[in-house]
Amino acid sequence: DLVGTVPFLSSSSFVGGWGNEGDEAPIEKINFSKVTLTPHRNWVVGALSKDLLRQTSVDVENLIKNKLLERHAEMIDAAAYAGTGANGQPTGILKTAGITTIAGAANGAAITWKNIVALETAVNSNNANKGRMAYATNAKVVGELKTVEKTTGSGRFLTEDGKTLNGYPMEWSNIVPSNLTKGSGANLSALIFGNWQDLVVGQWGGIDIVIDPFTAARKAEIIMTLNAWNDVKVVEPK
């Protein structure tokens, strides 16, 4: 139920200092930066025939409505992970400027324990290890993590339960891209680590669904249109 544009602030930190008796402490100023949530319209449109309604005892209209809602939810997740910031899309994590990238190799690389720990180190180096720290990736990477040993012959794998990684929670969704490219590498996957409280998803009003039995009446079809207004922002890219 947001109204208008909504600002979120991030800032630098105070330095402080030590001194002797009588020393004058300097006054510090910290810098604030602002990210703004702005409504982006997204839609899903579907149709069902009145013939179908008459040929089944299942509540098809409600089934289609749920399918529209499921697709809307997937679109929000996709925007949060990898929204391009173009053509009306919000800017997702993988496209947000200022986020540290851990490079495996020039063309992508097989995942290693060193890469996994390097993600944590990158966050810790910015004193940003707070809030809800977790890894996120897709099913392909989770499968790989279960088969790669931390060290050869150790019998200990990068993840053994598919739910934790390097001592932190790990969630997977196939919405996390597995079709990335780097150099000559293709079909690469993302592994993301950070404080998920710093990923903000905004919604303006409720989800609007219009059921239209008129526009396609000559074809005996009912058109169902979902509209929603959302935005995604990474408040603390560091």
Secondary structure, DSSP 8 states (H G I E B T S, - for coil): ---S-EEEEEE---------TT---------EEEEEE--EEEEEEEEEEHHHHHS-SS-HHHHHHHHHHHHHHHHHHHHHHH-BS-TT--B-GGG-TT-------TT-----HHHHHHHHHHHHHTT---SSEEEEE-HHHHHHHTTSBSSTTS--BS-SSSSEETTEEEEE-TTS-S-EEETTEEEE---EEEEGGGEEEEE-S--EEEEESSTTGGGTEEEEEEEEEEEEEES---
